[in-house]
């Protein structure tokens, strides 16, 4: 029963928050905070209660009939992969509620409704093991995110929101066709109508059909991830979204793309995914370099951070399709750490924008002298983002590079150049925005205790992931081992 | 005819009796409230009588009418939608000057015509039902007869419906000339063995398809739709978009699935072309509009295109997909036009996108309902439209009609643009400070009911799906 609760609590709390905001805006914030915290604690309790069992597959399940004739079931299940991503979801959820505490003043109730419903949709995506339910949750994330950008976003919010919506919706519909094709192929092969993940694994089909269906899934996940060429919605959406929106976009929505690759593309279509791997790896490396290069060229702070996401998620794509134990561990680690470090950067940029009403780096400089705590935190997360040893991002990217080296030296070298670029853009960010003389004579308040708490939590999390990643890697291990077994030619 | 026949016909008989009762009541005392209540009561009794008629089914009453589960389902849907229409129309017309009682009489006649259509098994009853529906609609469309737009729309509809009826009649004549029968079952039998004159049957069928096409407003027979939608009063537009088209589609499905005429090679291509043209024309032309009613008109053209994809698939899934999609489409379209109607004032309809700018900040509940309706039209989860679209795509995929399915997917992504344009306006900054007209209670109730059904069907489609699977096997 815990699994449906993880989805239902935010859904109901969202409706409640909307209703409560009619008489008191703060009530909506508190309801949202308590709901997400409750989910976080529930997930934590799932982690603790299952840690002795070693996180073997599906250690918690809920399976209800929904449309039985077509094999559509409300089937949720949890394994190590889902568990950690859920932890990340609710961790960032708590922080986004806190980060928007003072930023959002307009339609507070509706804002929290959307925020909580996105989290519910994301939790659904990470838990669904019925392809129909997965698609349902996948689409469900979109609408509240669209509202978050379109109502509480910045200057070009409408353009960004519509672009985001259409990109993801179109790619989602392609995935729907792929899901249905798989469904009918499975019916032809076995005579059973089902959308159940476990039953669809290993469906017999011709290589051509497998390749097309795999591509249908791949495109949907590639748009979310984002893979270069399909990434153009990302800088706009991230830049225009309010802080909580950017945190959730970068920290969580992008991860649903990576999750989809790991959960569906590789296990359902191992042969065609293997055949496609060189292309995907090349796209990953292209993303690393392209994202880093463009990040270096930005003057808008938020846009800069958005492009670093393209770069970091390139590592994830590379790690996934290199498809060996090290690289997969690395990809997963990068997913978690990127969520935290980029989320933190977005929160900091948001806090800064709240104070000085601009995101242009040219209008900044010398912030350190007036807001040292804010600037110090920014330095910390910029260093995390460039992959400083001792912080989580380093572990992830290092493992990916190590895994890639075994597969292809050229790609490993190119990806390493990407890490070098990261140093440039991260240091440039810190230098131009926070260091140097305070030419614009900014006088701004430093982080308030609420913001300080948010930053402290994220710093601790990143340090823990960087210095003692073993517990997290252990949770991933069974999932990684299963994926490794699937790799053809091994 | 036996007593059992009359029991089976009970829903139709009650539908026929109600307008007479309302007419008599109007003769005694003219009151908008009384007429609307009587109409609503008559529809409700007719709806209730479905359960009395059900045990007698299936029953062929005269060669004209086939009352089976399929007909029963669609009669139920039509009558329920008419009840919603009464609620929406009452609030809408109450604000306006003039006598409104005759509108309900016309509407009841149109509903009777639709019910005859969905239960017809013969060209004669088909034509009777169609004309009952069309003639009543002329009056309904131009009901606010002192305003130019409704009058223009009424005349346009009159001319085009008359022309399409002529096409239909000519087609029927050709088919009758070739096969010597007007009964669907016998047509099917004649078509099954190949000794018929293709050069009479095929043009005949093509002309029939043309006649149907006008009524369904599928491309290239869609040209009347935007003007009529724009000109007609909002509740009447909802009626045309849902009941008139829904009844016609139910008939189309029954006629072609029974005779299997759509599997004749040229007709299959004709239907594919119509489906593709409708999806493209509807979605692309809607992008150019600034009037919400015209946007919804083009969107309905596209939706009929999606329905044709399911129709084309002819698989086991097709009747279920069509029936579910129609229910979802009924709920959504009635809801969308209901919102337009409820926000209209006494002189003109709230049909410009500008009328909706900032609606969310003025009336959050109505804005949320309208948003839900628009998202359902776009096929977004937790609305009925999502399940509907899923079934349509599944039906298409089950028949491996990949090109149709991919066009459906791409055009519906294009369709998002214009739905989002309205949504963007709703949540945009308010330019209009005044709150607009006060909301009529019956209309509000109808909207609450529709949005509750919308979400219920989107989350728990199983009860309706079970009902449909049970009822709509042809």
Interface residues (C-beta under 8 A of the other chain):
Chain A: X65 X66 X67 X68 X69 X70 X107 X110 X132 X136 X137 X139 X140 X142 X143 X146 X147 X150 X151 X158 X161 X162 X165 X166 X169 X170 X173 X174 X176 X177 X180 X181 X183 X184
Chain B: X360 X361 X364 X375 X380 X381 X382 X386 X390 X393 X394 X397 X398 X400 X402 X405 X406 X409 X410 X412 X413 X416 X417 X420 X423 X424 X427 X428 X461 X462 X465 X469
